[in-house]
Amino acid sequence: MNPETSKMLRRRVSELGSLPVMPSIVQSLGTCLSASPGGPDIGRIVELISYDKSLAAQCLRVANSAMFAGRARVQSVRQAVLSLGTQRIRDIVYSCSLPQMFAGGAKHGMEQSTFWRHALGTALVSQHLGRLLLVCDIEKLYLAGLLHDIGILVNSLLYPREFQSVLEQAEASETPLCEVEQEILGFTHCESGRVLADIWKLPADISDTIEFHHHPSGDELDGEITWVVYLADVLCRLRGLGYGYYEAREFDLAAEIPWQALRKRHPEAAAGLDLARFTFELDQYGVEVQTMVDSIFSSVTVSH
Amino acid sequence: MSTNSAIVLNQKAGDADLADPALLKLRDLVYRISGIFHAENKFYLLALRSRRRMKEIGSNTFADYLEQLTTRATRDVEMRNLLNEITIGETCFFRSQPTIDAVSKIIFPKIAALPAKQAVKKVRVWSAGCSTGEESYTLSILFLEQIVAKFKDWKIEIVATDLNDDSLAKCREGLYAEYSVRNLSAAMRDKYFRQEGNLYRVKDAVRAPVKFDRLNLQDQPKMLFMKGFDLVFCANVLIYFDSAAKKRTVEHFYNGLVPGGHFFLGECETLFGIYDQFRLVHFPGATGYYKAVPGEDAGGKK
């Protein structure tokens, strides 16, 4: 990143009255889910969620929402964890807590529901793709997918009017967002996201994903988490989980640098992956993600 | 069983069907044989359509039906019947908006920018297995509606082929029921169709660029003559071929395309494991296949 841009963004972010805060539950739950070899510690997960009363209540509400209809109604956090499984609970906890990071902050810019739909979609698809390609740290992939675009939120806060024109121009010209950002702002959400990632002290590979997810080099510099998130991001934008507008682009994913880098590292898994079938399968996430985001945002609106 | 309990059973069939592991196996079998893939959000369609066939042949469970499709002597006939059921009613005007957008917003501007095309200014399209003509006429309308205004002096030539003489007769007749034109606005209907009672007939301007021909896709000598296309469409036809015939036919499509040309299958069909010369390409909401230009950098298509 251009050091001047970085310095300028750092200054602007530090001048913000209230700095966006990374919900502590996201990191503690992430650690809890990925660390234990003997399976996750259910007791600890329940404890973490129950610590925040409003989060716990929201989890129960989402757990009992239409998406999980047909299952028994859950009354407690422990019941929710046991009946839905740790993966589902993780999805619910993250999605319930993340929108609050920037709640009430940006008056302009991307609709929060659109933003989180893409974030959650990318997280799920990254994880699914990572599993098929046998990439090791699945839990981290989820978090990297979820946070890869935080720079968009930073841009909405720092430059509300300019970013609004970025969105309008991108939609009108059917062009990828980062190209228009570069043109209007002189930098992209990759760079502003990196600044926030550093302030939050996110793990290095997640910060790298945030910085390089639009221009991965395919060498060790950005690493396989970036590659997977890059592909998941593109796939989500292509299958109705993007930024809510048509991007007139044709992608030959197999020819993209990240795919080639992944194929080199996991040749057998990559050769066996039916990419067209994988793409069709993504459409089932669309429904799932939409339901979850609708459910979260109806409650966020009420609580403010 | 009383009528009442039969009704209750039917209503409940939905959820139970979707959770039946045999349905998953049926999905994989259909994919292996035909290349049509039902994602989870399309399971209900597969369940519904299989149920229709099962009722016909007196099969009560998916597990039993699966056996009928794999081990019985009549399995090939029944698979064909099921595939017919799966693809029935698939055709209408402007059926797949994502494919239409990909053609008009991405592929066509790319073709129009090719230096080699500047002298001829013509785009050639082949609709292989054109059935009753909706897809071919849709392309003609799309060209008139969205492309002709932006790219002056360009022409389109649509070659539409099918094996079935009755279908071809319907194509030439160009007369469609309201159901076929349901995706079109009233203004579009008025512009491109003449209403005849309850029916809609395509106007001459729509008809002019389309040439209908009888062609068997398995007729090797004739297939060799199909050359020089920028776009080939072949939806829900290969699904009935065995894997050797599929490969042979797709190879003809590949050879029939100019370098830089595109090939589209039906919405949920794939070429995985059939033919690997094409590159799978993604457009918003649609997938297609691309014939690379010789020497084209693998990373050069963005």
Interface residues (C-beta under 8 A of the other chain):
Chain A: G70 E174 V234 L235 R237 L238 R239 G240 G242 Y246 E247 A248 R249 E250 F251 D252 L253 A254 A255 E256 I257 Q260 D274 L275 A276 R277 T279 F280 E281 L282 D283 Q284 G286 V287
Chain B: D15 Y31 F37 A39 E40 N41 D101 A102 K105 I106 I107 K110 C268 T270 L271 F272 G273 R279 L280 V281 H282 F283 P284 G285 T287 Y290 A298 G299 G300 K301 K302
